[in-house]
């Protein structure tokens, strides 16, 4: 069982300390990094992902980049702070579906 995180501390860690937003976007669902919102991973899977990120699939890498997120060992990012980041990500709302955005709906309908 993992510790319950604090979302407000997680936001500070995500935005200010590690600047995760640079790759994952401030909403956790944009940028060159993996989409983190909606958070579908369990806390254990998320921690494993951060500790030892997977190689990106070529089709998922923007502009052919083959970079991957660097691993963050517990010595650099303690479990308690990682739990805080996870708690923060769980609070972020999922963006609206394309069909719910009028301009994108018009484009999809060819108008």
N, CA, C and O atoms as a printed pandas DataFrame, in Angstrom:
     atom_number atom_name residue_name chain_id  residue_number  x_coord  y_coord  z_coord
0              1         N          UNK        A               1    0.847   -1.184    0.000
1              2        CA          UNK        A               1    0.000    0.000    0.000
2              3         C          UNK        A               1    0.889    1.243    0.000
3              4         O          UNK        A               1    1.893    1.304    0.709
4              5         N          UNK        A               2    0.508    2.211   -0.791
5              6        CA          UNK        A               2    1.288    3.427   -0.907
6              7         C          UNK        A               2    0.666    4.547   -0.081
7              8         O          UNK        A               2   -0.525    4.535    0.228
8              9         N          UNK        A               3    1.501    5.501    0.262
9             10        CA          UNK        A               3    1.044    6.636    1.057
10            11         C          UNK        A               3    0.065    7.480    0.254
11            12         O          UNK        A               3    0.180    7.607   -0.965
12            13         N          UNK        A               4   -0.900    8.053    0.964
13            14        CA          UNK        A               4   -1.832    9.002    0.364
14            15         C          UNK        A               4   -1.069   10.294    0.120
15            16         O          UNK        A               4   -0.411   10.801    1.029
16            17         N          UNK        A               5   -1.144   10.828   -1.071
17            18        CA          UNK        A               5   -0.427   12.045   -1.389
18            19         C          UNK        A               5   -1.241   13.294   -1.110
19            20         O          UNK        A               5   -2.449   13.231   -0.883
20            21         N          UNK        A               6   -0.557   14.428   -1.130
21            22        CA          UNK        A               6   -1.181   15.735   -0.949
22            23         C          UNK        A               6   -1.152   16.455   -2.298
23            24         O          UNK        A               6   -0.081   16.787   -2.806
24            25         N          UNK        A               7   -2.326   16.693   -2.872
25            26        CA          UNK        A               7   -2.419   17.265   -4.215
26            27         C          UNK        A               7   -1.815   18.659   -4.307
27            28         O          UNK        A               7   -1.209   18.995   -5.325
28            29         N          UNK        A               8   -1.964   19.476   -3.274
29            30        CA          UNK        A               8   -1.410   20.836   -3.356
30            31         C          UNK        A               8    0.113   20.801   -3.367
31            32         O          UNK        A               8    0.748   21.575   -4.082
32            33         N          UNK        A               9    0.701   19.905   -2.576
33            34        CA          UNK        A               9    2.163   19.755   -2.638
34            35         C          UNK        A               9    2.566   19.163   -3.990
35            36         O          UNK        A               9    3.588   19.542   -4.563
36            37         N          UNK        A              10    1.763   18.238   -4.488
37            38        CA          UNK        A              10    2.048   17.618   -5.777
38            39         C          UNK        A              10    2.073   18.634   -6.906
39            40         O          UNK        A              10    2.904   18.540   -7.810
40            41         N          UNK        A              11    1.166   19.608   -6.861
41            42        CA          UNK        A              11    1.144   20.652   -7.889
42            43         C          UNK        A              11    2.451   21.444   -7.866
43            44         O          UNK        A              11    3.033   21.726   -8.913
44            45         N          UNK        A              12    2.902   21.798   -6.669
45            46        CA          UNK        A              12    4.153   22.552   -6.533
46            47         C          UNK        A              12    5.328   21.739   -7.057
47            48         O          UNK        A              12    6.199   22.276   -7.741
48            49         N          UNK        A              13    5.358   20.457   -6.744
49            50        CA          UNK        A              13    6.445   19.587   -7.196
50            51         C          UNK        A              13    6.393   19.438   -8.719
51            52         O          UNK        A              13    7.427   19.514   -9.384
52            53         N          UNK        A              14    5.197   19.226   -9.272
53            54        CA          UNK        A              14    5.004   19.036  -10.709
54            55         C          UNK        A              14    5.367   20.289  -11.498
55            56         O          UNK        A              14    6.036   20.214  -12.528
56            57         N          UNK        A              15    4.916   21.450  -10.999
57            58        CA          UNK        A              15    5.104   22.702  -11.736
58            59         C          UNK        A              15    6.453   23.357  -11.436
59            60         O          UNK        A              15    7.174   23.744  -12.355
60            61         N          UNK        A              16    6.789   23.478  -10.171
61            62        CA          UNK        A              16    7.955   24.283   -9.800
62            63         C          UNK        A              16    9.243   23.488   -9.584
63            64         O          UNK        A              16   10.297   23.849  -10.107
64            65         N          UNK        A              17    9.151   22.414   -8.814
65            66        CA          UNK        A              17   10.385   21.704   -8.449
66            67         C          UNK        A              17   10.984   20.922   -9.619
67            68         O          UNK        A              17   12.163   21.077   -9.935
68            69         N          UNK        A              18   10.166   20.080  -10.261
69            70        CA          UNK        A              18   10.688   19.238  -11.343
70            71         C          UNK        A              18   10.288   19.720  -12.730
71            72         O          UNK        A              18   10.766   19.198  -13.737
72            73         N          UNK        A              19    9.416   20.711  -12.780
73            74        CA          UNK        A              19    8.976   21.308  -14.053
74            75         C          UNK        A              19    8.475   20.248  -15.034
75            76         O          UNK        A              19    8.792   20.283  -16.223
76            77         N          UNK        A              20    7.691   19.314  -14.516
77            78        CA          UNK        A              20    7.123   18.235  -15.322
78            79         C          UNK        A              20    6.243   18.786  -16.444
79            80         O          UNK        A              20    6.104   18.170  -17.501
80            81         N          UNK        A              21    5.651   19.963  -16.193
81            82        CA          UNK        A              21    4.764   20.576  -17.179
82            83         C          UNK        A              21    5.482   20.841  -18.506
83            84         O          UNK        A              21    4.833   20.916  -19.549
84            85         N          UNK        A              22    6.802   20.983  -18.481
85            86        CA          UNK        A              22    7.537   21.294  -19.705
86            87         C          UNK        A              22    7.320   20.217  -20.772
87            88         O          UNK        A              22    7.316   20.519  -21.965
88            89         N          UNK        A              23    7.144   18.984  -20.354
89            90        CA          UNK        A              23    6.903   17.893  -21.296
90            91         C          UNK        A              23    5.458   17.390  -21.271
91            92         O          UNK        A              23    4.941   16.931  -22.289
92            93         N          UNK        A              24    4.813   17.477  -20.114
93            94        CA          UNK        A              24    3.468   16.913  -19.964
94            95         C          UNK        A              24    2.368   17.969  -20.002
95            96         O          UNK        A              24    1.187   17.629  -19.929
96            97         N          UNK        A              25    2.736   19.243  -20.114
97            98        CA          UNK        A              25    1.748   20.308  -20.126
98            99         C          UNK        A              25    1.234   20.606  -18.731
99           100         O          UNK        A              25    1.287   19.753  -17.845
100          101         N          UNK        A              26    0.740   21.810  -18.540
101          102        CA          UNK        A              26    0.232   22.191  -17.213
102          103         C          UNK        A              26   -1.017   21.403  -16.862
103          104         O          UNK        A              26   -1.350   21.255  -15.686
104          105         N          UNK        A              27   -1.707   20.901  -17.866
105          106        CA          UNK        A              27   -2.920   20.126  -17.611
106          107         C          UNK        A              27   -2.645   18.620  -17.605
107          108         O          UNK        A              27   -3.561   17.822  -17.403
108          109         N          UNK        A              28   -1.373   18.229  -17.826
109          110        CA          UNK        A              28   -1.017   16.814  -17.827
110          111         C          UNK        A              28   -1.483   16.065  -19.059
111          112         O          UNK        A              28   -1.408   14.838  -19.108
112          113         N          UNK        A              29   -1.971   16.803  -20.066
113          114        CA          UNK        A              29   -2.499   16.116  -21.241
114          115         C          UNK        A              29   -2.078   16.757  -22.555
115          116         O          UNK        A              29   -2.738   16.601  -23.582
116          117         N          UNK        A              30   -0.968   17.480  -22.502
117          118        CA          UNK        A              30   -0.453   18.070  -23.737
118          119         C          UNK        A              30    1.062   18.100  -23.657
119          120         O          UNK        A              30    1.640   17.817  -22.608
120          121         N          UNK        A              31    1.692   18.435  -24.743
121          122        CA          UNK        A              31    3.150   18.476  -24.759
122          123         C          UNK        A              31    3.732   17.243  -25.399
123          124         O          UNK        A              31    3.016   16.402  -25.940
124          125         N          UNK        A              32    5.053   17.149  -25.329
125          126        CA          UNK        A              32    5.755   16.045  -25.980
126          127         C          UNK        A              32    5.806   14.786  -25.129
127          128         O          UNK        A              32    6.102   13.704  -25.637
128          129         N          UNK        A              33    5.522   14.916  -23.843
129          130        CA          UNK        A              33    5.585   13.770  -22.940
130          131         C          UNK        A              33    4.306   12.955  -22.955
131          132         O          UNK        A              33    3.332   13.305  -23.622
132          133         N          UNK        A              34    4.326   11.877  -22.217
133          134        CA          UNK        A              34    3.156   11.002  -22.116
134          135         C          UNK        A              34    1.962   11.772  -21.562
135          136         O          UNK        A              34    2.117   12.654  -20.717
136          137         N          UNK        A              35    0.793   11.433  -22.038
137          138        CA          UNK        A              35   -0.446   12.024  -21.533
138          139         C          UNK        A              35   -0.724   11.409  -20.160
139          140         O          UNK        A              35   -0.822   10.190  -20.022
140          141         N          UNK        A              36   -0.847   12.263  -19.159
141          142        CA          UNK        A              36   -1.025   11.799  -17.780
142          143         C          UNK        A              36   -2.449   11.986  -17.263
143          144         O          UNK        A              36   -2.792   11.481  -16.194
144          145         N          UNK        A              37   -3.276   12.705  -18.013
145          146        CA          UNK        A              37   -4.656   12.963  -17.612
146          147         C          UNK        A              37   -5.555   12.550  -18.765
147          148         O          UNK        A              37   -5.323   12.984  -19.894
148          149         N          UNK        A              38   -6.562   11.737  -18.529
149          150        CA          UNK        A              38   -6.940   11.229  -17.217
150          151         C          UNK        A              38   -5.948   10.169  -16.746
151          152         O          UNK        A              38   -5.469    9.352  -17.532
152          153         N          UNK        A              39   -5.655   10.198  -15.468
153          154        CA          UNK        A              39   -4.715    9.249  -14.876
154          155         C          UNK        A              39   -5.398    7.894  -14.773
155          156         O          UNK        A              39   -6.278    7.690  -13.936
156          157         N          UNK        A              40   -4.985    6.978  -15.629
157          158        CA          UNK        A              40   -5.574    5.639  -15.648
158          159         C          UNK        A              40   -4.693    4.611  -14.968
159          160         O          UNK        A              40   -5.120    3.483  -14.720
160          161         N          UNK        A              41   -3.452    5.002  -14.665
161          162        CA          UNK        A              41   -2.538    4.077  -13.991
162          163         C          UNK        A              41   -2.850    4.023  -12.496
163          164         O          UNK        A              41   -3.312    4.998  -11.903
164          165         N          UNK        A              42   -2.590    2.883  -11.917
165          166        CA          UNK        A              42   -2.639    2.805  -10.464
166          167         C          UNK        A              42   -1.438    3.575   -9.925
167          168         O          UNK        A              42   -0.519    3.903  -10.675
168          169         N          UNK        A              43   -1.445    3.857   -8.645
169          170        CA          UNK        A              43   -0.306    4.554   -8.066
170          171         C          UNK        A              43    0.961    3.721   -8.212
171          172         O          UNK        A              43    2.032    4.265   -8.481
172          173         N          UNK        A              44    0.852    2.431   -8.043
173          174        CA          UNK        A              44    2.024    1.557   -8.189
174          175         C          UNK        A              44    2.561    1.597   -9.617
175          176         O          UNK        A              44    3.773    1.667   -9.818
176          177         N          UNK        A              45    1.677    1.553  -10.608
177          178        CA          UNK        A              45    2.110    1.599  -12.006
178          179         C          UNK        A              45    2.726    2.960  -12.335
179          180         O          UNK        A              45    3.721    3.032  -13.056
180          181         N          UNK        A              46    2.141    4.032  -11.815
181          182        CA          UNK        A              46    2.680    5.369  -12.051
182          183         C          UNK        A              46    4.081    5.483  -11.459
183          184         O          UNK        A              46    4.986    6.018  -12.100
184          185         N          UNK        A              47    4.258    4.990  -10.256
185          186        CA          UNK        A              47    5.572    5.060   -9.614
186          187         C          UNK        A              47    6.594    4.248  -10.405
187          188         O          UNK        A              47    7.731    4.686  -10.578
188          189         N          UNK        A              48    6.205    3.083  -10.881
189          190        CA          UNK        A              48    7.111    2.259  -11.683
190          191         C          UNK        A              48    7.468    2.974  -12.986
191          192         O          UNK        A              48    8.611    2.910  -13.438
192          193         N          UNK        A              49    6.485    3.658  -13.595
193          194        CA          UNK        A              49    6.708    4.404  -14.830
194          195         C          UNK        A              49    7.724    5.521  -14.610
195          196         O          UNK        A              49    8.617    5.720  -15.433
196          197         N          UNK        A              50    7.593    6.247  -13.507
197          198        CA          UNK        A              50    8.508    7.357  -13.226
198          199         C          UNK        A              50    9.900    6.837  -12.862
199          200         O          UNK        A              50   10.911    7.435  -13.230
200          201         N          UNK        A              51    9.940    5.744  -12.153
201          202        CA          UNK        A              51   11.240    5.181  -11.753
202          203         C          UNK        A              51   12.011    4.626  -12.949
203          204         O          UNK        A              51   13.231    4.774  -13.026
204          205         N          UNK        A              52   11.311    3.995  -13.871
205          206        CA          UNK        A              52   11.970    3.389  -15.036
206          207         C          UNK        A              52   11.052    3.531  -16.249
207          208         O          UNK        A              52   10.331    2.596  -16.600
208          209         N          UNK        A              53   11.080    4.705  -16.890
209          210        CA          UNK        A              53   10.193    4.942  -18.043
210          211         C          UNK        A              53   10.470    3.979  -19.184
211          212         O          UNK        A              53   11.599    3.535  -19.392
212          213         N          UNK        A              54    9.416    3.671  -19.913
213          214        CA          UNK        A              54    9.530    2.806  -21.096
214          215         C          UNK        A              54   10.062    3.611  -22.267
215          216         O          UNK        A              54    9.945    4.836  -22.305
216          217         N          UNK        A              55   10.637    2.914  -23.203
217          218        CA          UNK        A              55   11.076    3.557  -24.448
218          219         C          UNK        A              55    9.820    4.007  -25.197
219          220         O          UNK        A              55    8.819    3.290  -25.207
220          221         N          UNK        A              56    9.861    5.184  -25.824
221          222        CA          UNK        A              56    8.682    5.629  -26.573
222          223         C          UNK        A              56    8.497    4.815  -27.850
223          224         O          UNK        A              56    9.461    4.331  -28.443
224          225         N          UNK        A              57    7.245    4.676  -28.256
225          226        CA          UNK        A              57    6.969    4.054  -29.549
226          227         C          UNK        A              57    7.288    5.085  -30.616
227          228         O          UNK        A              57    6.943    6.253  -30.437
228          229         N          UNK        A              58    7.930    4.713  -31.715
229          230        CA          UNK        A              58    8.289    5.692  -32.751
230          231         C          UNK        A              58    7.099    6.518  -33.220
231          232         O          UNK        A              58    7.246    7.718  -33.454
232          233         N          UNK        A              59    5.934    5.913  -33.362
233          234        CA          UNK        A              59    4.765    6.649  -33.850
234          235         C          UNK        A              59    4.247    7.649  -32.821
235          236         O          UNK        A              59    3.520    8.575  -33.183
236          237         N          UNK        A              60    4.603    7.485  -31.547
237          238        CA          UNK        A              60    4.096    8.383  -30.520
238          239         C          UNK        A              60    5.050    9.526  -30.219
239          240         O          UNK        A              60    4.720   10.418  -29.438
240          241         N          UNK        A              61    6.218    9.510  -30.825
241          242        CA          UNK        A              61    7.205   10.549  -30.565
242          243         C          UNK        A              61    7.046   11.690  -31.558
243          244         O          UNK        A              61    7.183   11.487  -32.764
244          245         N          UNK        A              62    6.753   12.904  -31.056
245          246        CA          UNK        A              62    6.604   14.039  -31.970
246          247         C          UNK        A              62    7.888   14.287  -32.764
247          248         O          UNK        A              62    8.995   14.159  -32.242
248          249         N          UNK        A              63    7.717   14.636  -34.004
249          250        CA          UNK        A              63    8.825   14.999  -34.899
250          251         C          UNK        A              63    9.938   13.947  -34.910
251          252         O          UNK        A              63   11.111   14.275  -35.094
252          253         N          UNK        A              64    9.558   12.684  -34.712
253          254        CA          UNK        A              64   10.536   11.611  -34.789
254          255         C          UNK        A              64   11.483   11.538  -33.607
255          256         O          UNK        A              64   12.489   10.833  -33.677
256          257         N          UNK        A              65   11.196   12.242  -32.525
257          258        CA          UNK        A              65   12.079   12.203  -31.362
258          259         C          UNK        A              65   12.077   10.800  -30.768
259          260         O          UNK        A              65   11.041   10.137  -30.725
260          261         N          UNK        A              66   13.202   10.368  -30.327
261          262        CA          UNK        A              66   13.292    9.070  -29.666
262          263         C          UNK        A              66   13.689    9.244  -28.204
263          264         O          UNK        A              66   14.129    8.301  -27.546
264          265         N          UNK        A              67   13.527   10.446  -27.719
265          266        CA          UNK        A              67   13.857   10.696  -26.315
266          267         C          UNK        A              67   12.802   10.072  -25.424
267          268         O          UNK        A              67   11.655    9.887  -25.831
268          269         N          UNK        A              68   13.193    9.759  -24.233
269          270        CA          UNK        A              68   12.232    9.290  -23.242
270          271         C          UNK        A              68   12.471   10.057  -21.961
271          272         O          UNK        A              68   13.512   10.688  -21.778
272          273         N          UNK        A              69   11.515    9.994  -21.099
273          274        CA          UNK        A              69   11.636   10.656  -19.818
274          275         C          UNK        A              69   12.802   10.027  -19.057
275          276         O          UNK        A              69   12.968    8.808  -19.073
276          277         N          UNK        A              70   13.602   10.848  -18.398
277          278        CA          UNK        A              70   14.683   10.258  -17.606
278          279         C          UNK        A              70   14.111    9.540  -16.393
279          280         O          UNK        A              70   13.057    9.929  -15.889
280          281         N          UNK        A              71   14.780    8.507  -15.919
281          282        CA          UNK        A              71   14.310    7.836  -14.712
282          283         C          UNK        A              71   14.540    8.725  -13.492
283          284         O          UNK        A              71   15.552    9.419  -13.402
284          285         N          UNK        A              72   13.605    8.697  -12.568
285          286        CA          UNK        A              72   13.719    9.454  -11.326
286          287         C          UNK        A              72   13.788    8.474  -10.161
287          288         O          UNK        A              72   12.750    8.022   -9.676
288          289         N          UNK        A              73   14.987    8.140   -9.706
289          290        CA          UNK        A              73   15.112    7.208   -8.575
290          291         C          UNK        A              73   14.613    7.862   -7.284
291          292         O          UNK        A              73   14.497    9.084   -7.201
292          293         N          UNK        A              74   14.323    7.045   -6.296
293          294        CA          UNK        A              74   13.808    7.541   -5.012
294          295         C          UNK        A              74   14.771    8.525   -4.350
295          296         O          UNK        A              74   14.350    9.381   -3.571
296          297         N          UNK        A              75   16.044    8.404   -4.656
297          298        CA          UNK        A              75   17.033    9.324   -4.087
298          299         C          UNK        A              75   16.810   10.757   -4.596
299          300         O          UNK        A              75   17.086   11.725   -3.887
300          301         N          UNK        A              76   16.309   10.879   -5.829
301          302        CA          UNK        A              76   16.048   12.178   -6.444
302          303         C          UNK        A              76   14.617   12.633   -6.172
303          304         O          UNK        A              76   14.382   13.792   -5.830
304          305         N          UNK        A              77   13.668   11.721   -6.324
305          306        CA          UNK        A              77   12.246   12.003   -6.137
306          307         C          UNK        A              77   11.690   10.981   -5.158
307          308         O          UNK        A              77   11.306    9.880   -5.553
308          309         N          UNK        A              78   11.647   11.349   -3.871
309          310        CA          UNK        A              78   11.191   10.401   -2.847
310          311         C          UNK        A              78    9.763    9.911   -3.102
311          312         O          UNK        A              78    8.961   10.600   -3.732
312          313         N          UNK        A              79    9.463    8.717   -2.605
313          314        CA          UNK        A              79    8.125    8.142   -2.762
314          315         C          UNK        A              79    7.040    9.094   -2.276
315          316         O          UNK        A              79    5.972    9.170   -2.883
316          317         N          UNK        A              80    7.294    9.816   -1.199
317          318        CA          UNK        A              80    6.272   10.728   -0.660
318          319         C          UNK        A              80    5.961   11.841   -1.658
319          320         O          UNK        A              80    4.798   12.215   -1.813
320          321         N          UNK        A              81    6.966   12.372   -2.331
321          322        CA          UNK        A              81    6.738   13.421   -3.322
322          323         C          UNK        A              81    6.075   12.851   -4.576
323          324         O          UNK        A              81    5.254   13.515   -5.208
324          325         N          UNK        A              82    6.427   11.651   -4.920
325          326        CA          UNK        A              82    5.804   11.003   -6.072
326          327         C          UNK        A              82    4.326   10.730   -5.778
327          328         O          UNK        A              82    3.484   10.855   -6.668
328          329         N          UNK        A              83    4.014   10.364   -4.551
329          330        CA          UNK        A              83    2.619   10.185   -4.148
330          331         C          UNK        A              83    1.869   11.515   -4.230
331          332         O          UNK        A              83    0.696   11.544   -4.601
332          333         N          UNK        A              84    2.543   12.614   -3.885
333          334        CA          UNK        A              84    1.925   13.938   -3.989
334          335         C          UNK        A              84    1.627   14.282   -5.446
335          336         O          UNK        A              84    0.554   14.803   -5.751
336          337         N          UNK        A              85    2.564   13.998   -6.346
337          338        CA          UNK        A              85    2.345   14.266   -7.774
338          339         C          UNK        A              85    1.174   13.435   -8.287
339          340         O          UNK        A              85    0.329   13.936   -9.029
340          341         N          UNK        A              86    1.126   12.180   -7.896
341          342        CA          UNK        A              86    0.027   11.300   -8.312
342          343         C          UNK        A              86   -1.307   11.860   -7.825
343          344         O          UNK        A              86   -2.280   11.892   -8.577
344          345         N          UNK        A              87   -1.351   12.295   -6.584
345          346        CA          UNK        A              87   -2.590   12.871   -6.029
346          347         C          UNK        A              87   -2.998   14.107   -6.819
347          348         O          UNK        A              87   -4.181   14.303   -7.098
348          349         N          UNK        A              88   -2.027   14.940   -7.182
349          350        CA          UNK        A              88   -2.317   16.131   -7.975
350          351         C          UNK        A              88   -2.876   15.752   -9.344
351          352         O          UNK        A              88   -3.888   16.306   -9.774
352          353         N          UNK        A              89   -2.236   14.829  -10.017
353          354        CA          UNK        A              89   -2.692   14.429  -11.346
354          355         C          UNK        A              89   -4.108   13.860  -11.306
355          356         O          UNK        A              89   -4.879   14.045  -12.248
356          357         N          UNK        A              90   -4.448   13.174  -10.227
357          358        CA          UNK        A              90   -5.791   12.612  -10.092
358          359         C          UNK        A              90   -6.851   13.703   -9.952
359          360         O          UNK        A              90   -8.029   13.447  -10.201
360          361         N          UNK        A              91   -6.451   14.924   -9.555
361          362        CA          UNK        A              91   -7.418   16.015   -9.407
362          363         C          UNK        A              91   -7.661   16.760  -10.713
363          364         O          UNK        A              91   -8.633   17.508  -10.823
364          365         N          UNK        A              92   -6.795   16.569  -11.702
365          366        CA          UNK        A              92   -6.916   17.320  -12.947
366          367         C          UNK        A              92   -8.047   16.753  -13.807
367          368         O          UNK        A              92   -8.127   15.543  -14.021
368          369         N          UNK        A              93   -8.919   17.639  -14.299
369          370        CA          UNK        A              93  -10.025   17.157  -15.121
370          371         C          UNK        A              93   -9.574   16.793  -16.522
371          372         O          UNK        A              93   -8.632   17.373  -17.061
372          373         N          UNK        A              94  -10.254   15.837  -17.090
373          374        CA          UNK        A              94   -9.990   15.464  -18.475
374          375         C          UNK        A              94  -10.539   16.563  -19.374
375          376         O          UNK        A              94  -11.592   17.136  -19.094
376          377         N          UNK        A              95   -9.832   16.848  -20.438
377          378        CA          UNK        A              95  -10.305   17.848  -21.392
378          379         C          UNK        A              95  -11.568   17.368  -22.092
379          380         O          UNK        A              95  -11.862   16.173  -22.093
380          381         N          UNK        A              96  -12.316   18.292  -22.688
381          382        CA          UNK        A              96  -13.543   17.891  -23.379
382          383         C          UNK        A              96  -13.229   17.068  -24.630
383          384         O          UNK        A              96  -12.160   17.201  -25.224
384          385         N          UNK        A              97  -14.155   16.241  -25.005
385          386        CA          UNK        A              97  -14.017   15.456  -26.231
386          387         C          UNK        A              97  -14.122   16.403  -27.421
387          388         O          UNK        A              97  -14.779   17.440  -27.333
388          389         N          UNK        A              98  -13.485   16.056  -28.519
389          390        CA          UNK        A              98  -13.505   16.900  -29.718
390          391         C          UNK        A              98  -14.932   17.209  -30.152
391          392         O          UNK        A              98  -15.209   18.314  -30.617
392          393         N          UNK        A              99  -15.843   16.245  -30.007
393          394        CA          UNK        A              99  -17.233   16.454  -30.423
394          395         C          UNK        A              99  -17.933   17.514  -29.573
395          396         O          UNK        A              99  -18.969   18.047  -29.970
396          397         N          UNK        A             100  -17.367   17.817  -28.406
397          398        CA          UNK        A             100  -17.968   18.807  -27.519
398          399         C          UNK        A             100  -17.368   20.200  -27.681
399          400         O          UNK        A             100  -17.747   21.126  -26.963
400          401         N          UNK        A             101  -16.441   20.352  -28.614
401          402        CA          UNK        A             101  -15.830   21.649  -28.902
402          403         C          UNK        A             101  -16.398   22.116  -30.238
403          404         O          UNK        A             101  -16.116   21.516  -31.274
404          405         N          UNK        A             102  -17.205   23.195  -30.221
405          406        CA          UNK        A             102  -17.915   23.604  -31.442
406          407         C          UNK        A             102  -17.026   23.744  -32.683
407          408         O          UNK        A             102  -17.395   23.241  -33.744
408          409         N          UNK        A             103  -15.901   24.390  -32.590
409          410        CA          UNK        A             103  -15.050   24.579  -33.759
410          411         C          UNK        A             103  -14.540   23.237  -34.292
411          412         O          UNK        A             103  -14.525   23.021  -35.504
412          413         N          UNK        A             104  -14.128   22.350  -33.412
413          414        CA          UNK        A             104  -13.654   21.033  -33.865
414          415         C          UNK        A             104  -14.793   20.209  -34.446
415          416         O          UNK        A             104  -14.586   19.446  -35.390
416          417         N          UNK        A             105  -15.984   20.353  -33.897
417          418        CA          UNK        A             105  -17.149   19.648  -34.440
418          419         C          UNK        A             105  -17.428   20.154  -35.857
419          420         O          UNK        A             105  -17.730   19.360  -36.747
420          421         N          UNK        A             106  -17.330   21.468  -36.072
421          422        CA          UNK        A             106  -17.557   22.040  -37.408
422          423         C          UNK        A             106  -16.508   21.520  -38.393
423          424         O          UNK        A             106  -16.838   21.167  -39.525
424          425         N          UNK        A             107  -15.276   21.475  -37.973
425          426        CA          UNK        A             107  -14.214   20.972  -38.848
426          427         C          UNK        A             107  -14.495   19.511  -39.199
427          428         O          UNK        A             107  -14.363   19.110  -40.356
428          429         N          UNK        A             108  -14.879   18.728  -38.208
429          430        CA          UNK        A             108  -15.186   17.317  -38.432
430          431         C          UNK        A             108  -16.355   17.112  -39.363
431          432         O          UNK        A             108  -16.409   16.120  -40.089
432          433         N          UNK        A             109  -17.293   18.043  -39.347
433          434        CA          UNK        A             109  -18.466   17.945  -40.209
434          435         C          UNK        A             109  -18.195   18.557  -41.585
435          436         O          UNK        A             109  -19.052   18.511  -42.468
436          437         N          UNK        A             110  -16.987   19.135  -41.765
437          438        CA          UNK        A             110  -16.620   19.702  -43.046
438          439         C          UNK        A             110  -17.255   21.052  -43.337
439          440         O          UNK        A             110  -17.403   21.424  -44.501
440          441         N          UNK        A             111  -17.631   21.788  -42.306
441          442        CA          UNK        A             111  -18.262   23.104  -42.511
442          443         C          UNK        A             111  -17.240   24.214  -42.525
443          444         O          UNK        A             111  -17.598   25.381  -42.686
